[in-house]
């Protein structure tokens, strides 16, 4: 592997690693941590900064994740025949979505109903479904903690089906994005699918141009300025998660991740970036248990009455919970990803194909 190729892989993994940790942080802070702010007797400023930090980073997390996912799927979309990619790119993703949807439902519903008797989130989610019928309907609407897998499968299907009609496809994706941002599409699941499709398309068909635009040289100053002006215009119109702001965020993060790899050893972050699946599918279960248990313990023992505890909570809870839930996810994956347990993380037929090879 040449140095240039190695560097490209490194910044991709750095970006993926950063995105998955930001996703975990988002689920830790909102709504669980945010709900404790009213009980704090000190540390209000750092606590509110955590909430604001999550809000400010909203144009980054999922747009960057879907952009890099589209980029990694580009060859399969544009060059490979259906028979070589359908199982790995479509069947595998829907299999994992359904499998982990069921596991999360049984685990999270069990935690909220039998262990803590509380929910970390009040959002409508298949993990809290009261019946199999409700679970199925929410899963079909992508209103699941593992909705990203569902989105990847759908996005890949549409991108490959209409790869020769790129202009109509991107027009539809842009329209869906605006409909989602304007809250015209009902339900957070369909809204998320509609909002992020454009970034997958961007990665699938125009990743080379986006990567070139992220480079630090004067020829890119004018496009950056144009994107910045359009972003400001959209913000003035009240569009917080606008397409141009998210594109600028993607460009900045590509440049940042490339720079970090050029100047620092990013071994740990790059390893996380190569192992996002297990953190993604497992972290929500641990947040439900550890987060809700910690919150209830603090409330029951009136710990927030202590200024010192409130400050420590305000400063350290988000970081500590992200580390704990991520490490637990990796540890469980290490334990389970053996023998038949490997089928929890990859479609069994793909395992057999690897074994045959």
BARODREN-346720 format. One record per residue (C-alpha): y, z, x. Coordinates in steps of 0.25 Angstrom, whole numbers. Layout:
[rec [Y; Z; X]]
...
! end
This chain:
[rec [0; 0; 0]]
[rec [13; -4; 6]]
[rec [25; 6; 7]]
[rec [33; -1; -4]]
[rec [22; -1; -14]]
[rec [20; 14; -10]]
[rec [34; 17; -12]]
[rec [35; 10; -26]]
[rec [23; 18; -31]]
[rec [29; 31; -26]]
[rec [42; 30; -33]]
[rec [34; 26; -46]]
[rec [26; 38; -45]]
[rec [38; 47; -42]]
[rec [45; 41; -55]]
[rec [32; 44; -63]]
[rec [31; 58; -58]]
[rec [45; 61; -61]]
[rec [44; 56; -75]]
[rec [32; 63; -78]]
[rec [38; 76; -73]]
[rec [50; 74; -81]]
[rec [41; 71; -94]]
[rec [35; 85; -91]]
[rec [48; 91; -90]]
[rec [53; 85; -102]]
[rec [42; 91; -110]]
[rec [44; 104; -104]]
[rec [59; 105; -107]]
[rec [59; 99; -120]]
[rec [57; 105; -130]]
[rec [50; 118; -124]]
[rec [59; 122; -113]]
[rec [71; 118; -121]]
[rec [67; 127; -133]]
[rec [68; 139; -124]]
[rec [82; 137; -120]]
[rec [87; 145; -132]]
[rec [80; 157; -127]]
[rec [85; 157; -113]]
[rec [95; 169; -109]]
[rec [98; 162; -96]]
[rec [96; 148; -89]]
[rec [102; 140; -100]]
[rec [108; 130; -91]]
[rec [96; 126; -83]]
[rec [88; 126; -95]]
[rec [97; 116; -102]]
[rec [98; 108; -89]]
[rec [83; 106; -90]]
[rec [84; 101; -105]]
[rec [96; 92; -100]]
[rec [88; 87; -88]]
[rec [77; 82; -98]]
[rec [87; 75; -107]]
[rec [94; 68; -95]]
[rec [81; 63; -90]]
[rec [77; 57; -103]]
[rec [80; 43; -99]]
[rec [71; 44; -87]]
[rec [58; 51; -90]]
[rec [50; 41; -99]]
[rec [58; 28; -96]]
[rec [55; 29; -82]]
[rec [41; 33; -85]]
[rec [39; 21; -94]]
[rec [46; 12; -84]]
[rec [37; 15; -73]]
[rec [25; 14; -82]]
[rec [29; 0; -86]]
[rec [31; -3; -71]]
[rec [17; 2; -68]]
[rec [11; -6; -80]]
[rec [18; -19; -76]]
[rec [7; -26; -69]]
[rec [-3; -23; -80]]
[rec [7; -28; -90]]
[rec [11; -41; -83]]
[rec [0; -45; -75]]
[rec [-14; -39; -79]]
[rec [-22; -44; -91]]
[rec [-24; -35; -103]]
[rec [-39; -33; -100]]
[rec [-36; -27; -86]]
[rec [-25; -17; -91]]
[rec [-28; -14; -106]]
[rec [-37; -2; -103]]
[rec [-29; 4; -92]]
[rec [-15; 2; -98]]
[rec [-17; 3; -113]]
[rec [-31; 9; -117]]
[rec [-29; 20; -106]]
[rec [-15; 24; -111]]
[rec [-19; 25; -125]]
[rec [-32; 32; -122]]
[rec [-24; 42; -114]]
[rec [-13; 43; -125]]
[rec [-24; 47; -135]]
[rec [-32; 56; -127]]
[rec [-21; 64; -122]]
[rec [-14; 64; -135]]
[rec [-26; 71; -141]]
[rec [-27; 81; -129]]
[rec [-13; 84; -130]]
[rec [-14; 86; -145]]
[rec [-26; 96; -144]]
[rec [-19; 103; -132]]
[rec [-5; 104; -136]]
[rec [-8; 107; -151]]
[rec [-18; 117; -147]]
[rec [-8; 124; -138]]
[rec [3; 124; -148]]
[rec [-6; 128; -160]]
[rec [-16; 137; -153]]
[rec [-10; 143; -140]]
[rec [5; 144; -141]]
[rec [7; 141; -156]]
[rec [20; 133; -152]]
[rec [24; 119; -148]]
[rec [32; 116; -136]]
[rec [38; 104; -143]]
[rec [42; 102; -157]]
[rec [41; 86; -156]]
[rec [31; 79; -165]]
[rec [19; 76; -155]]
[rec [5; 73; -157]]
[rec [1; 85; -148]]
[rec [6; 94; -160]]
[rec [-1; 85; -171]]
[rec [-7; 93; -182]]
[rec [-18; 83; -186]]
[rec [-25; 72; -180]]
[rec [-18; 62; -189]]
[rec [-4; 67; -184]]
[rec [-9; 66; -170]]
[rec [-13; 52; -172]]
[rec [0; 48; -179]]
[rec [8; 54; -168]]
[rec [0; 48; -157]]
[rec [2; 34; -163]]
[rec [17; 37; -163]]
[rec [17; 41; -148]]
[rec [21; 55; -152]]
[rec [12; 61; -142]]
[rec [14; 69; -129]]
[rec [6; 57; -122]]
[rec [15; 46; -128]]
[rec [18; 40; -115]]
[rec [4; 35; -114]]
[rec [5; 29; -127]]
[rec [18; 22; -124]]
[rec [12; 16; -111]]
[rec [0; 10; -118]]
[rec [9; 4; -129]]
[rec [20; -1; -119]]
[rec [10; -7; -110]]
[rec [4; -15; -122]]
[rec [17; -20; -127]]
[rec [22; -24; -113]]
[rec [9; -31; -110]]
[rec [8; -38; -123]]
[rec [23; -43; -122]]
[rec [24; -45; -107]]
[rec [28; -59; -109]]
[rec [39; -56; -120]]
[rec [47; -46; -111]]
[rec [60; -49; -117]]
[rec [56; -46; -132]]
[rec [48; -34; -127]]
[rec [60; -28; -119]]
[rec [69; -31; -131]]
[rec [60; -23; -140]]
[rec [58; -12; -130]]
[rec [73; -10; -129]]
[rec [75; -10; -144]]
[rec [64; 0; -145]]
[rec [71; 9; -135]]
[rec [84; 9; -142]]
[rec [77; 12; -155]]
[rec [71; 24; -149]]
[rec [83; 29; -142]]
[rec [91; 28; -155]]
[rec [79; 36; -162]]
[rec [77; 25; -172]]
[rec [62; 25; -169]]
[rec [56; 38; -176]]
[rec [47; 47; -168]]
[rec [48; 51; -153]]
[rec [35; 44; -150]]
[rec [39; 30; -155]]
[rec [53; 32; -150]]
[rec [47; 35; -136]]
[rec [39; 22; -136]]
[rec [50; 14; -141]]
[rec [60; 20; -131]]
[rec [52; 19; -118]]
[rec [45; 5; -120]]
[rec [57; -2; -113]]
[rec [55; 6; -100]]
[rec [40; 2; -100]]
[rec [44; -12; -102]]
[rec [54; -11; -91]]
[rec [44; -6; -81]]
[rec [34; -16; -85]]
[rec [42; -29; -84]]
[rec [55; -25; -76]]
[rec [51; -14; -66]]
[rec [54; -22; -54]]
[rec [68; -25; -59]]
[rec [70; -10; -62]]
[rec [65; -5; -49]]
[rec [74; -15; -42]]
[rec [86; -10; -50]]
[rec [82; 4; -46]]
[rec [85; 1; -31]]
[rec [98; 6; -24]]
[rec [106; -6; -21]]
[rec [119; -12; -25]]
[rec [113; -23; -33]]
[rec [108; -13; -43]]
[rec [122; -7; -45]]
[rec [126; -16; -56]]
[rec [114; -15; -65]]
[rec [114; 0; -63]]
[rec [129; 1; -68]]
[rec [125; -8; -80]]
[rec [114; 1; -84]]
[rec [123; 13; -82]]
[rec [134; 8; -91]]
[rec [123; 4; -101]]
[rec [118; 18; -100]]
[rec [131; 24; -102]]
[rec [134; 15; -114]]
[rec [121; 19; -121]]
[rec [124; 34; -118]]
[rec [138; 33; -125]]
[rec [131; 27; -137]]
[rec [122; 39; -137]]
[rec [109; 32; -132]]
[rec [104; 43; -122]]
[rec [91; 36; -118]]
[rec [96; 22; -117]]
[rec [88; 11; -110]]
[rec [99; 9; -99]]
[rec [99; 24; -95]]
[rec [84; 25; -94]]
[rec [84; 12; -86]]
[rec [94; 18; -76]]
[rec [86; 31; -75]]
[rec [73; 23; -72]]
[rec [81; 15; -61]]
[rec [86; 28; -55]]
[rec [72; 35; -55]]
[rec [66; 23; -48]]
[rec [76; 24; -38]]
[rec [75; 39; -36]]
[rec [60; 39; -36]]
[rec [60; 28; -25]]
[rec [71; 36; -17]]
[rec [63; 49; -18]]
[rec [50; 42; -13]]
[rec [58; 36; -1]]
[rec [63; 50; 3]]
[rec [53; 60; -1]]
[rec [39; 62; -2]]
[rec [36; 61; -17]]
[rec [21; 64; -16]]
[rec [20; 74; -27]]
[rec [29; 67; -37]]
[rec [22; 54; -35]]
[rec [9; 60; -37]]
[rec [14; 65; -51]]
[rec [18; 51; -53]]
[rec [4; 46; -51]]
[rec [-1; 57; -61]]
[rec [8; 56; -73]]
[rec [-3; 54; -83]]
[rec [-9; 68; -82]]
[rec [4; 75; -82]]
[rec [9; 67; -94]]
[rec [-3; 70; -103]]
[rec [-5; 84; -99]]
[rec [8; 91; -97]]
[rec [12; 92; -111]]
[rec [0; 101; -114]]
[rec [4; 110; -103]]
[rec [19; 110; -107]]
[rec [14; 114; -121]]
[rec [6; 126; -116]]
[rec [14; 131; -104]]
[rec [27; 128; -110]]
[rec [25; 134; -124]]
[rec [17; 146; -118]]
[rec [29; 149; -108]]
[rec [39; 148; -119]]
[rec [32; 157; -129]]
[rec [29; 167; -118]]
[rec [44; 167; -114]]
[rec [48; 169; -128]]
[rec [38; 179; -132]]
[rec [42; 188; -120]]
[rec [57; 186; -122]]
[rec [58; 181; -107]]
[rec [70; 172; -111]]
[rec [77; 185; -112]]
[rec [77; 186; -97]]
[rec [88; 178; -91]]
[rec [80; 177; -78]]
[rec [68; 171; -86]]
[rec [77; 162; -94]]
[rec [83; 156; -81]]
[rec [69; 154; -75]]
[rec [64; 148; -87]]
[rec [76; 138; -88]]
[rec [75; 134; -74]]
[rec [60; 134; -71]]
[rec [53; 132; -84]]
[rec [54; 116; -85]]
[rec [50; 115; -70]]
[rec [39; 125; -70]]
[rec [33; 119; -83]]
[rec [34; 105; -78]]
[rec [26; 109; -65]]
[rec [16; 117; -73]]
[rec [13; 107; -83]]
[rec [12; 95; -73]]
[rec [3; 103; -64]]
[rec [-6; 107; -75]]
[rec [-7; 93; -80]]
[rec [-11; 88; -66]]
[rec [-21; 100; -64]]
[rec [-28; 97; -77]]
[rec [-28; 82; -74]]
[rec [-35; 86; -60]]
[rec [-45; 94; -68]]
[rec [-48; 84; -79]]
[rec [-47; 71; -71]]
[rec [-62; 71; -67]]
[rec [-74; 64; -73]]
[rec [-73; 63; -88]]
[rec [-59; 70; -87]]
[rec [-53; 57; -81]]
[rec [-54; 51; -94]]
[rec [-43; 60; -99]]
[rec [-33; 52; -90]]
[rec [-39; 38; -90]]
[rec [-46; 29; -100]]
[rec [-61; 31; -97]]
[rec [-64; 16; -96]]
[rec [-54; 15; -85]]
[rec [-61; 26; -78]]
[rec [-74; 19; -79]]
[rec [-67; 6; -74]]
[rec [-63; 14; -62]]
[rec [-76; 19; -60]]
[rec [-83; 5; -61]]
[rec [-73; 0; -50]]
! end
